[in-house]
Amino acid sequence: MAGATVLLGGCSLVEDATGSGEESSASSEGSAAGESADGSVTGDESGAKQAGIDLENPPKPIAEVTVRPSGDDDIDSTKIELLELRRDDNVMLATFRLTGDGRGNESKTMSRLLGYSSFEPVFIDMDKLEKYSNVSDLTSSNNAKAPLGEPVYAFTAFPLPRDGVTSMNLQMTRGAPTVDDIPMPE
């Protein structure tokens, strides 16, 4: 299993985690298929629009981990990045970017990038020994896809941390090492 690389930094917050409803700038023929005229994947196909990501100016990662998914010989590794974490009423909203590395040019779904697993990140409060599982009803679909080397975006929600919790560890997917001390949104 590959080790985790942690990047801590500022994050720009998305105003609407479900997307703004704006049309893609790709041609109408490419938009229907999720590809632009030049063959690159658009925000609709990659999940960026649904996750509220501006593909022209994506946020810098807060944390990242690289995993080796099982079950797909074409995918050597998948980098998973936490891009945003913000408080919204009674939940924390998190946005992630997954980028696969390997062979071939066919689009891979998020599920395949994770070794045919569901996207189920978990925050862990090591002081209180509590897990904060993602809210499946507030999680994007595993069907977003992109060719290897191009990102796929996902979002999910978590319960708010208890009062006084300022940071938690994050396990981005089953079997991945945890990323320690992710600052909680205020």
C-alpha positions as YAML, in Angstrom:
chain: A
units: angstrom
residues:
- id: 1
  name: MET
  ca: [0.00, 0.00, 0.00]
- id: 2
  name: ALA
  ca: [1.38, 3.40, -0.92]
- id: 3
  name: GLY
  ca: [2.09, 5.97, 1.78]
- id: 4
  name: ALA
  ca: [0.12, 9.14, 2.28]
- id: 5
  name: THR
  ca: [1.32, 12.55, 1.32]
- id: 6
  name: VAL
  ca: [-0.25, 15.35, 3.30]
- id: 7
  name: LEU
  ca: [-0.62, 18.84, 1.91]
- id: 8
  name: LEU
  ca: [-2.11, 21.42, 4.20]
- id: 9
  name: GLY
  ca: [-3.07, 24.77, 2.86]
- id: 10
  name: GLY
  ca: [-5.87, 27.21, 2.32]
- id: 11
  name: CYS
  ca: [-8.95, 26.24, 0.45]
- id: 12
  name: SER
  ca: [-11.39, 28.28, -1.52]
- id: 13
  name: LEU
  ca: [-14.92, 27.44, -0.58]
- id: 14
  name: VAL
  ca: [-17.60, 26.41, -3.04]
- id: 15
  name: GLU
  ca: [-20.83, 28.36, -2.70]
- id: 16
  name: ASP
  ca: [-23.03, 25.59, -4.07]
- id: 17
  name: ALA
  ca: [-21.86, 21.98, -3.75]
- id: 18
  name: THR
  ca: [-24.47, 20.79, -6.22]
- id: 19
  name: GLY
  ca: [-23.23, 23.03, -9.04]
- id: 20
  name: SER
  ca: [-24.47, 26.27, -10.43]
- id: 21
  name: GLY
  ca: [-26.47, 24.89, -13.33]
- id: 22
  name: GLU
  ca: [-24.37, 26.77, -15.92]
- id: 23
  name: GLU
  ca: [-23.86, 25.19, -19.31]
- id: 24
  name: SER
  ca: [-20.48, 23.78, -20.30]
- id: 25
  name: SER
  ca: [-18.55, 25.66, -22.98]
- id: 26
  name: ALA
  ca: [-18.11, 22.42, -24.97]
- id: 27
  name: SER
  ca: [-19.90, 21.96, -28.27]
- id: 28
  name: SER
  ca: [-23.45, 20.65, -28.08]
- id: 29
  name: GLU
  ca: [-22.39, 17.38, -29.72]
- id: 30
  name: GLY
  ca: [-19.53, 16.94, -27.24]
- id: 31
  name: SER
  ca: [-21.65, 18.04, -24.28]
- id: 32
  name: ALA
  ca: [-24.18, 15.31, -24.84]
- id: 33
  name: ALA
  ca: [-21.42, 12.72, -24.75]
- id: 34
  name: GLY
  ca: [-19.52, 14.47, -21.95]
- id: 35
  name: GLU
  ca: [-16.61, 15.37, -24.20]
- id: 36
  name: SER
  ca: [-15.55, 18.64, -25.76]
- id: 37
  name: ALA
  ca: [-14.75, 19.07, -29.43]
- id: 38
  name: ASP
  ca: [-11.07, 18.26, -28.74]
- id: 39
  name: GLY
  ca: [-11.97, 14.96, -27.00]
- id: 40
  name: SER
  ca: [-11.22, 16.02, -23.42]
- id: 41
  name: VAL
  ca: [-13.76, 15.23, -20.72]
- id: 42
  name: THR
  ca: [-16.04, 18.07, -19.67]
- id: 43
  name: GLY
  ca: [-17.16, 18.96, -16.15]
- id: 44
  name: ASP
  ca: [-20.45, 17.12, -16.60]
- id: 45
  name: GLU
  ca: [-18.82, 13.74, -17.29]
- id: 46
  name: SER
  ca: [-16.06, 14.12, -14.67]
- id: 47
  name: GLY
  ca: [-18.45, 15.21, -11.90]
- id: 48
  name: ALA
  ca: [-16.86, 18.68, -11.63]
- id: 49
  name: LYS
  ca: [-20.07, 20.57, -12.36]
- id: 50
  name: GLN
  ca: [-22.03, 18.54, -9.80]
- id: 51
  name: ALA
  ca: [-19.25, 19.06, -7.23]
- id: 52
  name: GLY
  ca: [-19.19, 22.82, -7.89]
- id: 53
  name: ILE
  ca: [-15.62, 22.87, -9.23]
- id: 54
  name: ASP
  ca: [-14.48, 25.59, -11.61]
- id: 55
  name: LEU
  ca: [-12.30, 23.64, -14.05]
- id: 56
  name: GLU
  ca: [-10.56, 26.86, -15.10]
- id: 57
  name: ASN
  ca: [-9.45, 27.56, -11.52]
- id: 58
  name: PRO
  ca: [-9.69, 24.40, -9.35]
- id: 59
  name: PRO
  ca: [-8.78, 24.72, -5.66]
- id: 60
  name: LYS
  ca: [-5.40, 23.58, -4.37]
- id: 61
  name: PRO
  ca: [-5.52, 20.31, -2.38]
- id: 62
  name: ILE
  ca: [-5.70, 20.34, 1.40]
- id: 63
  name: ALA
  ca: [-4.53, 16.71, 1.66]
- id: 64
  name: GLU
  ca: [-3.77, 13.79, -0.65]
- id: 65
  name: VAL
  ca: [-3.09, 10.07, -0.61]
- id: 66
  name: THR
  ca: [-2.14, 7.66, -3.41]
- id: 67
  name: VAL
  ca: [-3.58, 4.14, -3.42]
- id: 68
  name: ARG
  ca: [-3.12, 1.07, -5.59]
- id: 69
  name: PRO
  ca: [-6.61, -0.15, -6.49]
- id: 70
  name: SER
  ca: [-7.18, -3.87, -6.93]
- id: 71
  name: GLY
  ca: [-9.21, -5.51, -9.65]
- id: 72
  name: ASP
  ca: [-8.22, -3.40, -12.68]
- id: 73
  name: ASP
  ca: [-4.95, -4.20, -14.44]
- id: 74
  name: ASP
  ca: [-5.07, -0.93, -16.42]
- id: 75
  name: ILE
  ca: [-4.90, 1.28, -13.31]
- id: 76
  name: ASP
  ca: [-1.53, 1.44, -11.54]
- id: 77
  name: SER
  ca: [-2.49, 3.99, -8.90]
- id: 78
  name: THR
  ca: [-5.13, 6.55, -7.96]
- id: 79
  name: LYS
  ca: [-4.35, 9.87, -6.31]
- id: 80
  name: ILE
  ca: [-7.19, 11.06, -4.05]
- id: 81
  name: GLU
  ca: [-7.15, 14.71, -2.99]
- id: 82
  name: LEU
  ca: [-9.32, 16.57, -0.50]
- id: 83
  name: LEU
  ca: [-9.92, 19.92, -2.21]
- id: 84
  name: GLU
  ca: [-12.43, 21.63, 0.05]
- id: 85
  name: LEU
  ca: [-13.94, 21.17, 3.47]
- id: 86
  name: ARG
  ca: [-16.51, 23.65, 4.66]
- id: 87
  name: ARG
  ca: [-19.31, 23.95, 7.17]
- id: 88
  name: ASP
  ca: [-22.84, 24.25, 5.79]
- id: 89
  name: ASP
  ca: [-25.70, 24.44, 8.32]
- id: 90
  name: ASN
  ca: [-25.66, 21.07, 10.11]
- id: 91
  name: VAL
  ca: [-23.02, 19.23, 8.01]
- id: 92
  name: MET
  ca: [-19.46, 19.53, 6.71]
- id: 93
  name: LEU
  ca: [-19.24, 19.43, 2.91]
- id: 94
  name: ALA
  ca: [-16.12, 17.92, 1.35]
- id: 95
  name: THR
  ca: [-14.99, 17.93, -2.28]
- id: 96
  name: PHE
  ca: [-12.48, 15.40, -3.61]
- id: 97
  name: ARG
  ca: [-10.51, 14.91, -6.83]
- id: 98
  name: LEU
  ca: [-9.45, 11.41, -7.98]
- id: 99
  name: THR
  ca: [-6.88, 10.96, -10.74]
- id: 100
  name: GLY
  ca: [-5.92, 7.54, -12.06]
- id: 101
  name: ASP
  ca: [-2.56, 6.60, -13.54]
- id: 102
  name: GLY
  ca: [-2.02, 3.63, -15.82]
- id: 103
  name: ARG
  ca: [-2.50, 2.37, -19.37]
- id: 104
  name: GLY
  ca: [-5.22, 2.92, -21.93]
- id: 105
  name: ASN
  ca: [-7.36, 5.86, -22.97]
- id: 106
  name: GLU
  ca: [-10.88, 4.64, -22.14]
- id: 107
  name: SER
  ca: [-12.71, 6.56, -19.44]
- id: 108
  name: LYS
  ca: [-12.69, 4.99, -15.97]
- id: 109
  name: THR
  ca: [-15.45, 5.51, -13.41]
- id: 110
  name: MET
  ca: [-14.72, 6.60, -9.89]
- id: 111
  name: SER
  ca: [-15.64, 3.10, -8.71]
- id: 112
  name: ARG
  ca: [-12.95, 1.57, -10.97]
- id: 113
  name: LEU
  ca: [-10.39, 4.14, -9.80]
- id: 114
  name: LEU
  ca: [-11.09, 2.90, -6.26]
- id: 115
  name: GLY
  ca: [-10.73, -0.80, -7.12]
- id: 116
  name: TYR
  ca: [-14.47, -1.34, -7.67]
- id: 117
  name: SER
  ca: [-15.30, 0.09, -4.23]
- id: 118
  name: SER
  ca: [-17.75, 2.74, -3.19]
- id: 119
  name: PHE
  ca: [-16.53, 6.19, -2.29]
- id: 120
  name: GLU
  ca: [-16.92, 6.21, 1.51]
- id: 121
  name: PRO
  ca: [-14.41, 8.54, 3.23]
- id: 122
  name: VAL
  ca: [-14.37, 8.66, 7.04]
- id: 123
  name: PHE
  ca: [-13.14, 11.29, 9.50]
- id: 124
  name: ILE
  ca: [-11.69, 9.90, 12.75]
- id: 125
  name: ASP
  ca: [-11.48, 11.82, 16.03]
- id: 126
  name: MET
  ca: [-8.56, 10.05, 17.71]
- id: 127
  name: ASP
  ca: [-9.02, 11.93, 21.02]
- id: 128
  name: LYS
  ca: [-12.61, 10.75, 21.48]
- id: 129
  name: LEU
  ca: [-12.21, 7.55, 19.41]
- id: 130
  name: GLU
  ca: [-15.20, 8.42, 17.21]
- id: 131
  name: LYS
  ca: [-15.75, 7.93, 13.48]
- id: 132
  name: TYR
  ca: [-17.66, 10.39, 11.33]
- id: 133
  name: SER
  ca: [-18.90, 8.42, 8.30]
- id: 134
  name: ASN
  ca: [-19.97, 10.20, 5.16]
- id: 135
  name: VAL
  ca: [-23.69, 10.71, 4.58]
- id: 136
  name: SER
  ca: [-24.50, 8.47, 1.63]
- id: 137
  name: ASP
  ca: [-27.64, 10.45, 0.71]
- id: 138
  name: LEU
  ca: [-25.46, 13.56, 0.34]
- id: 139
  name: THR
  ca: [-22.70, 11.89, -1.71]
- id: 140
  name: SER
  ca: [-22.16, 12.18, -5.44]
- id: 141
  name: SER
  ca: [-22.56, 9.16, -7.70]
- id: 142
  name: ASN
  ca: [-19.74, 6.69, -8.37]
- id: 143
  name: ASN
  ca: [-20.52, 7.05, -12.10]
- id: 144
  name: ALA
  ca: [-18.40, 10.15, -12.80]
- id: 145
  name: LYS
  ca: [-15.63, 9.18, -15.22]
- id: 146
  name: ALA
  ca: [-12.59, 10.43, -17.09]
- id: 147
  name: PRO
  ca: [-9.64, 8.95, -18.98]
- id: 148
  name: LEU
  ca: [-6.60, 8.02, -16.90]
- id: 149
  name: GLY
  ca: [-4.54, 11.11, -16.13]
- id: 150
  name: GLU
  ca: [-7.63, 13.36, -16.04]
- id: 151
  name: PRO
  ca: [-9.47, 14.05, -12.77]
- id: 152
  name: VAL
  ca: [-12.84, 12.82, -11.56]
- id: 153
  name: TYR
  ca: [-14.59, 14.91, -8.89]
- id: 154
  name: ALA
  ca: [-16.77, 13.81, -5.98]
- id: 155
  name: PHE
  ca: [-18.43, 15.45, -3.01]
- id: 156
  name: THR
  ca: [-19.93, 14.19, 0.21]
- id: 157
  name: ALA
  ca: [-21.15, 15.43, 3.57]
- id: 158
  name: PHE
  ca: [-20.20, 14.50, 7.13]
- id: 159
  name: PRO
  ca: [-21.82, 15.23, 10.49]
- id: 160
  name: LEU
  ca: [-20.38, 18.30, 12.18]
- id: 161
  name: PRO
  ca: [-17.63, 17.57, 14.69]
- id: 162
  name: ARG
  ca: [-18.37, 17.85, 18.39]
- id: 163
  name: ASP
  ca: [-17.62, 21.17, 20.10]
- id: 164
  name: GLY
  ca: [-13.92, 21.68, 20.70]
- id: 165
  name: VAL
  ca: [-12.72, 19.33, 17.92]
- id: 166
  name: THR
  ca: [-10.27, 21.35, 15.82]
- id: 167
  name: SER
  ca: [-8.75, 18.59, 13.67]
- id: 168
  name: MET
  ca: [-9.38, 14.96, 12.72]
- id: 169
  name: ASN
  ca: [-7.71, 12.22, 10.72]
- id: 170
  name: LEU
  ca: [-9.18, 11.33, 7.33]
- id: 171
  name: GLN
  ca: [-9.35, 7.93, 5.65]
- id: 172
  name: MET
  ca: [-10.26, 8.76, 2.05]
- id: 173
  name: THR
  ca: [-11.14, 5.19, 1.06]
- id: 174
  name: ARG
  ca: [-11.08, 1.72, 2.58]
- id: 175
  name: GLY
  ca: [-7.56, 0.34, 2.82]
- id: 176
  name: ALA
  ca: [-5.90, 3.73, 2.37]
- id: 177
  name: PRO
  ca: [-3.63, 5.15, 5.05]
- id: 178
  name: THR
  ca: [-5.13, 7.96, 7.10]
- id: 179
  name: VAL
  ca: [-4.10, 11.56, 6.62]
- id: 180
  name: ASP
  ca: [-3.58, 13.09, 10.07]
- id: 181
  name: ASP
  ca: [-4.67, 16.43, 11.49]
- id: 182
  name: ILE
  ca: [-7.08, 17.79, 8.88]
- id: 183
  name: PRO
  ca: [-8.29, 21.17, 10.25]
- id: 184
  name: MET
  ca: [-12.03, 21.29, 10.84]
- id: 185
  name: PRO
  ca: [-13.97, 24.17, 9.29]
- id: 186
  name: GLU
  ca: [-15.14, 26.89, 11.66]
...
